[in-house]
């Protein structure tokens, strides 16, 4: 049995730890079933954003009348848009695979791993042992047990990326981040989209008023049913019918479309890894439990990224990987801090946020809340952006920024100023007293912090 100083399971963020281990002279191994690069590169954030960028341009053209511009989309080459995405992603992934196969710096085991006992993995009928193990095994789509679903050729986010022909109509079950992003894309392509969401609002982890505005804006381009449950699916041959139950009234209705997509969430891969055979504990959702240092209950086994289920974004996984590197190879003893980890939803309008929401913040803090509309600043008025806004949540006593949330154009870029401030202490004066370019959208952040009121 081959023994290693370090084994990394997963070629996403796990690759970062592996690379540093190799630089420090460790005998290391990478285990990955492929495609190389992990979920973000191949199946998640990168390919979806390559699709959403042209969707954004289409949505802007369709909305240009508010600026006095008469414009229309003459045509959309769906096949070309999809092929551009796939060819780019496949090139990066294939290049990584070739490099891993040909390197002498570490051993590459191309296959699915599972634990067989403490610190021992089996890959392709071969057992390997690691003194240190980094579990960066990602997650996979969760598909609920809906009656009749197994008789339907439904899509998940991964298989949707393989489409070559635009669906004329689509039902998306799930109104979370993945659901609303794909809904925006397909609606822009010309697909008639219907979202079915069990909860009472879309993207339920966002601020209620942000969820409300998103629903209002998306409803201009598609059908949205909330507080409903998909009870049964029927295969009609050339279409799919979903029998939907209204959870408030108990009444049923039928929704029919050419294509069905399931986007109700993610699930852990810990069961595939059979982590229990190495004594690794999981939580009630099936994700691997870790402490503040991202270490599992087993010494020298860490879980990062989607594997621990804490903050399932690639930028979080990168930060977690950096922390493990610092603590393992550079003598640090740093705890993971998620308080300034931002997120974004690339739907239309865009959403971004960092830190606490209002209701959660009020549980442990006395707070101020400040809001500003895009239209309150000169650049937003120039854009005729009448709906979007920013919301600041600040601790009353210390004036420390606890949270910041935006819905509107360029939200992911605008929130970064707040993230940077929160990383360095988070006092609102760091932003509010700084000179902001006029007229520019960055004034929206400053304006929200200048409109604080006690709640």
FENHU-V422351 format. One record per pair of residues at least 24 apart in sequence whose C-alpha atoms are under 6 Angstrom apart, sorted by the first residue. I is the first residue (numbers start at 1). GAP is how many residues later the second one is. Records with the same first field share a line. If there is no record, write none. Layout:
# FENHU-V422351
I=GAP ; GAP
This chain:
# FENHU-V422351
1=126 ; 127
2=126
3=125 ; 126 ; 127
4=24 ; 126
5=125 ; 126
6=124 ; 125 ; 126 ; 127
7=123 ; 126
8=125 ; 126
9=126 ; 127 ; 128
10=126 ; 127
11=25 ; 26 ; 27
12=25 ; 26
13=304 ; 305
14=122
17=308
28=78
29=77 ; 78 ; 79
30=78
31=78
32=78 ; 79
33=77 ; 78 ; 79
36=57 ; 61
37=56
43=115
47=38
50=35
52=133
55=130 ; 133
79=85
114=159 ; 160
115=158 ; 159 ; 160 ; 162
116=161
117=160 ; 161
118=160
132=168 ; 169
133=168
134=167 ; 168 ; 169
135=167 ; 168
136=168 ; 171
137=170
138=168 ; 169
139=128 ; 129 ; 130 ; 167
140=126 ; 127
141=125 ; 126
142=123 ; 124 ; 125
146=86
147=85
148=84 ; 85
149=84
152=83
154=106 ; 107
155=106
156=105 ; 106
167=24
169=24 ; 88 ; 89
170=87 ; 88 ; 89 ; 90
171=24 ; 89
172=89 ; 90
173=89 ; 90
174=89 ; 90
175=27
176=27
177=26
179=84
181=165 ; 166
184=163
193=29
194=28 ; 29 ; 30
195=29
196=29
197=29 ; 31
198=28 ; 29 ; 30 ; 31
199=28
200=26 ; 27
292=43 ; 44
293=42 ; 43
340=79 ; 82
344=68
349=59
350=57 ; 58 ; 59 ; 61
351=55 ; 56 ; 60
352=53 ; 54 ; 59 ; 60
353=51 ; 52
354=49 ; 50
355=47 ; 48
356=46 ; 47
366=29 ; 30
367=27 ; 28 ; 29
368=25 ; 26 ; 28 ; 84 ; 85 ; 86
369=24 ; 83 ; 84
370=78 ; 79 ; 81 ; 82
371=77
372=75 ; 76
378=61
379=60 ; 61 ; 62
399=28
400=26 ; 27 ; 28
401=25 ; 26 ; 27
